[in-house]
Amino acid sequence: MNLTSFISKSDSVKTSFFTSTIFTLVARSLNFILGIVIAAIFGISLKTDLYFYILSFLTLGVSIVTSINQTVLLPEFINLKKNNSSETAFNFINSFIIIYLSVSILIIFPFQIFYDKLIPYFSRFSHNDINENRELLHYLFTLFPIMIINGFFSDLLTGLKYFSLPLISVAINALFAIISVYIFKSELSIIIGLFVGNIISICVFLYILIKHESWKFKINHRLINRKIRKNIYMSQLGNLTSVFISFVPFYLLSGSKNGLITAYNFGKNLSEIPTVFLTSQFSIIIGIKFNELFSTKENEKIRNFYYKGLNFILFLLVPLSIFLFFFKSEIISFVYKRGSFDYEAVKTSSLFFGYFSLLLPFVAINTVVSRMLIAAKLIKYALIYQIAYNICMIIFVFPKLYYGEILNYLVSLVLINVANIILTIILMKLFFKMVDYLNTLKYLIVLYSVSITISILISFIVMRIENSSTRLLIGAILFTSIFLITNSLFNINSDFNKSFLANRFYKNKSDNITV
């Protein structure tokens, strides 16, 4: 299989899943390496806080502006392409290139001129901190229009079934940022690398569109009718809530202890790797399967698929999350502790990493429940539930950050997610009576009991080992071995015991396990 076959459009679910998984691995790996390089060269400081804060601020801004791509523009584009012509469809969607460029320039221009007056309204950084880093801020703001246009073409090509191209774009951006940082070794070099990477990505996107889709830059504003405008307003209203919740932690952490946002960023990004490689890929599979089963109302198959799918992913994520929590300092040290990333940076980053890791199983459960609601066409109730959850976050969790209580914030975040998982029983009883959600909660209790017990035992065994990397390696080997043996003895997850991996692991112990 050559590179051309990877970037070509695909109608096959299997091919799309395979290529997206490969390029997700490459893109995330390069982003991961970029994080390690930034940590080693710059450590955690006020300057890195400002960099990650403004970059996150811009990214959230991009998501606000371009959120209508998937919800409004692409469905209309596909509809026009199918019922009219490709030319009409492109004329419609091309109009938004002008709109996006205009909006992005209108948004960013005041920040470029009045940065010292505007940024304090959106952060808690002091005027002094902002003025000392004005050059960094100016360079960062120039990324905004390019990020929006890159995101636009990325979504458009996804709609045209070039599923791997957006991931290639992410990889290109990370690669050029790594090269730039390695050569110039300054915070500005990261921005230069991202700028060049985005420009190259846009050029690649345009080449594919022109060569393979006969794209021409013609516009027709009359195609943006009243219904489209109404859908855009509704879509933006729903998206603003999610963006606000994502923005609040960054706002509350800004201007606090130097390096706190950087530590938050490193810890959170590292903890989300299992979500990217396990939960996200799992979500694609269950989404397709639930859509099929709910459309034919096969309740028995829905129930069986729910139990097998969710139990298996929880079997992987619960022990992993507990192990990551118990060995959080060792993992952060192994990944980041080099160069300017000192002991204090390890201590702060590992705090965020450990508690965010505890959320992994909850994310998986929420993903499955959300996919079921979407497949059952109960999106309205999913939105209401999400709004209620966000309100609880604002009332019970974010005030801890406001008062600088980092540990209390993280504990509250875990507790509200535990409460959310328990209260999900109401949702399940109302809409999915074919599933006994209490069984899932009982299964969770068993997994947590076993995982915590093993982790405590392993911690006592390895605590006298001075080298953190050795502690981590021995801890991982012992934890995995004891957990798998426990599963073999007590059959916590029978599907795993019947899998090929388990069969190979226990082949000398039993000849009765089937593949």
Secondary structure in CASP SS format (residue, H / E / C, confidence):
PFRMAT SS
TARGET T0000
AUTHOR 0000-0000-0000
METHOD secondary structure of the structure
MODEL  1
M C 1.00
N C 1.00
L H 1.00
T H 1.00
S H 1.00
F H 1.00
I H 1.00
S C 1.00
K C 1.00
S C 1.00
D C 1.00
S C 1.00
V H 1.00
K H 1.00
T H 1.00
S H 1.00
F H 1.00
F H 1.00
T H 1.00
S H 1.00
T H 1.00
I H 1.00
F H 1.00
T H 1.00
L H 1.00
V H 1.00
A H 1.00
R H 1.00
S H 1.00
L H 1.00
N H 1.00
F H 1.00
I H 1.00
L H 1.00
G H 1.00
I H 1.00
V H 1.00
I H 1.00
A H 1.00
A H 1.00
I H 1.00
F H 1.00
G C 1.00
I C 1.00
S C 1.00
L H 1.00
K H 1.00
T H 1.00
D H 1.00
L H 1.00
Y H 1.00
F H 1.00
Y H 1.00
I H 1.00
L H 1.00
S H 1.00
F H 1.00
L H 1.00
T H 1.00
L H 1.00
G H 1.00
V H 1.00
S H 1.00
I H 1.00
V H 1.00
T H 1.00
S C 1.00
I H 1.00
N H 1.00
Q H 1.00
T H 1.00
V H 1.00
L H 1.00
L H 1.00
P H 1.00
E H 1.00
F H 1.00
I H 1.00
N H 1.00
L H 1.00
K H 1.00
K H 1.00
N H 1.00
N C 1.00
S C 1.00
S H 1.00
E H 1.00
T H 1.00
A H 1.00
F H 1.00
N H 1.00
F H 1.00
I H 1.00
N H 1.00
S H 1.00
F H 1.00
I H 1.00
I H 1.00
I H 1.00
Y H 1.00
L H 1.00
S H 1.00
V H 1.00
S H 1.00
I H 1.00
L H 1.00
I H 1.00
I H 1.00
F H 1.00
P H 1.00
F H 1.00
Q H 1.00
I H 1.00
F C 1.00
Y H 1.00
D H 1.00
K H 1.00
L H 1.00
I H 1.00
P H 1.00
Y H 1.00
F H 1.00
S C 1.00
R C 1.00
F C 1.00
S C 1.00
H H 1.00
N H 1.00
D H 1.00
I H 1.00
N H 1.00
E H 1.00
N C 1.00
R H 1.00
E H 1.00
L H 1.00
L H 1.00
H H 1.00
Y H 1.00
L H 1.00
F H 1.00
T C 1.00
L H 1.00
F H 1.00
P H 1.00
I H 1.00
M H 1.00
I H 1.00
I H 1.00
N H 1.00
G H 1.00
F H 1.00
F H 1.00
S H 1.00
D H 1.00
L H 1.00
L H 1.00
T H 1.00
G H 1.00
L C 1.00
K C 1.00
Y C 1.00
F C 1.00
S C 1.00
L H 1.00
P H 1.00
L H 1.00
I H 1.00
S H 1.00
V H 1.00
A H 1.00
I H 1.00
N H 1.00
A H 1.00
L H 1.00
F H 1.00
A H 1.00
I H 1.00
I H 1.00
S H 1.00
V H 1.00
Y H 1.00
I H 1.00
F H 1.00
K C 1.00
S C 1.00
E H 1.00
L H 1.00
S H 1.00
I H 1.00
I H 1.00
I H 1.00
G H 1.00
L H 1.00
F H 1.00
V H 1.00
G H 1.00
N H 1.00
I H 1.00
I H 1.00
S H 1.00
I H 1.00
C H 1.00
V H 1.00
F H 1.00
L H 1.00
Y H 1.00
I H 1.00
L H 1.00
I H 1.00
K H 1.00
H H 1.00
E H 1.00
S C 1.00
W C 1.00
K C 1.00
F C 1.00
K C 1.00
I C 1.00
N C 1.00
H H 1.00
R H 1.00
L H 1.00
I C 1.00
N C 1.00
R H 1.00
K H 1.00
I H 1.00
R H 1.00
K H 1.00
N H 1.00
I H 1.00
Y H 1.00
M H 1.00
S H 1.00
Q H 1.00
L H 1.00
G H 1.00
N H 1.00
L H 1.00
T H 1.00
S H 1.00
V H 1.00
F H 1.00
I H 1.00
S H 1.00
F H 1.00
V H 1.00
P H 1.00
F H 1.00
Y H 1.00
L H 1.00
L H 1.00
S C 1.00
G C 1.00
S C 1.00
K C 1.00
N C 1.00
G C 1.00
L H 1.00
I H 1.00
T H 1.00
A H 1.00
Y H 1.00
N H 1.00
F H 1.00
G H 1.00
K H 1.00
N H 1.00
L H 1.00
S H 1.00
E C 1.00
I H 1.00
P H 1.00
T H 1.00
V H 1.00
F H 1.00
L H 1.00
T H 1.00
S H 1.00
Q H 1.00
F H 1.00
S H 1.00
I H 1.00
I H 1.00
I H 1.00
G H 1.00
I H 1.00
K H 1.00
F H 1.00
N H 1.00
E H 1.00
L H 1.00
F H 1.00
S H 1.00
T H 1.00
K C 1.00
E C 1.00
N H 1.00
E H 1.00
K H 1.00
I H 1.00
R H 1.00
N H 1.00
F H 1.00
Y H 1.00
Y H 1.00
K H 1.00
G H 1.00
L H 1.00
N H 1.00
F H 1.00
I H 1.00
L H 1.00
F H 1.00
L H 1.00
L H 1.00
V H 1.00
P H 1.00
L H 1.00
S H 1.00
I H 1.00
F H 1.00
L H 1.00
F H 1.00
F H 1.00
F C 1.00
K H 1.00
S H 1.00
E H 1.00
I H 1.00
I H 1.00
S H 1.00
F H 1.00
V H 1.00
Y H 1.00
K C 1.00
R C 1.00
G C 1.00
S C 1.00
F C 1.00
D C 1.00
Y H 1.00
E H 1.00
A H 1.00
V H 1.00
K H 1.00
T H 1.00
S H 1.00
S H 1.00
L H 1.00
F H 1.00
F H 1.00
G H 1.00
Y H 1.00
F H 1.00
S H 1.00
L C 1.00
L C 1.00
L H 1.00
P H 1.00
F H 1.00
V H 1.00
A H 1.00
I H 1.00
N H 1.00
T H 1.00
V H 1.00
V H 1.00
S H 1.00
R H 1.00
M H 1.00
L H 1.00
I H 1.00
A H 1.00
A C 1.00
K C 1.00
L C 1.00
I H 1.00
K H 1.00
Y H 1.00
A H 1.00
L H 1.00
I H 1.00
Y H 1.00
Q H 1.00
I H 1.00
A H 1.00
Y H 1.00
N H 1.00
I H 1.00
C H 1.00
M H 1.00
I H 1.00
I H 1.00
F H 1.00
V H 1.00
F H 1.00
P H 1.00
K H 1.00
L H 1.00
Y H 1.00
Y C 1.00
G C 1.00
E C 1.00
I H 1.00
L H 1.00
N H 1.00
Y H 1.00
L H 1.00
V H 1.00
S H 1.00
L H 1.00
V H 1.00
L H 1.00
I H 1.00
N H 1.00
V H 1.00
A H 1.00
N H 1.00
I H 1.00
I H 1.00
L H 1.00
T H 1.00
I H 1.00
I H 1.00
L H 1.00
M H 1.00
K H 1.00
L H 1.00
F H 1.00
F C 1.00
K C 1.00
M C 1.00
V C 1.00
D C 1.00
Y H 1.00
L H 1.00
N H 1.00
T H 1.00
L H 1.00
K H 1.00
Y H 1.00
L H 1.00
I H 1.00
V H 1.00
L H 1.00
Y H 1.00
S H 1.00
V H 1.00
S H 1.00
I H 1.00
T H 1.00
I H 1.00
S H 1.00
I H 1.00
L H 1.00
I H 1.00
S H 1.00
F H 1.00
I H 1.00
V H 1.00
M C 1.00
R C 1.00
I C 1.00
E C 1.00
N C 1.00
S H 1.00
S H 1.00
T H 1.00
R H 1.00
L H 1.00
L H 1.00
I H 1.00
G H 1.00
A H 1.00
I H 1.00
L H 1.00
F H 1.00
T H 1.00
S H 1.00
I H 1.00
F H 1.00
L H 1.00
I H 1.00
T H 1.00
N H 1.00
S H 1.00
L H 1.00
F H 1.00
N C 1.00
I C 1.00
N C 1.00
S H 1.00
D H 1.00
F H 1.00
N H 1.00
K H 1.00
S C 1.00
F H 1.00
L H 1.00
A H 1.00
N H 1.00
R H 1.00
F H 1.00
Y C 1.00
K C 1.00
N C 1.00
K C 1.00
S C 1.00
D C 1.00
N C 1.00
I C 1.00
T C 1.00
V C 1.00
END
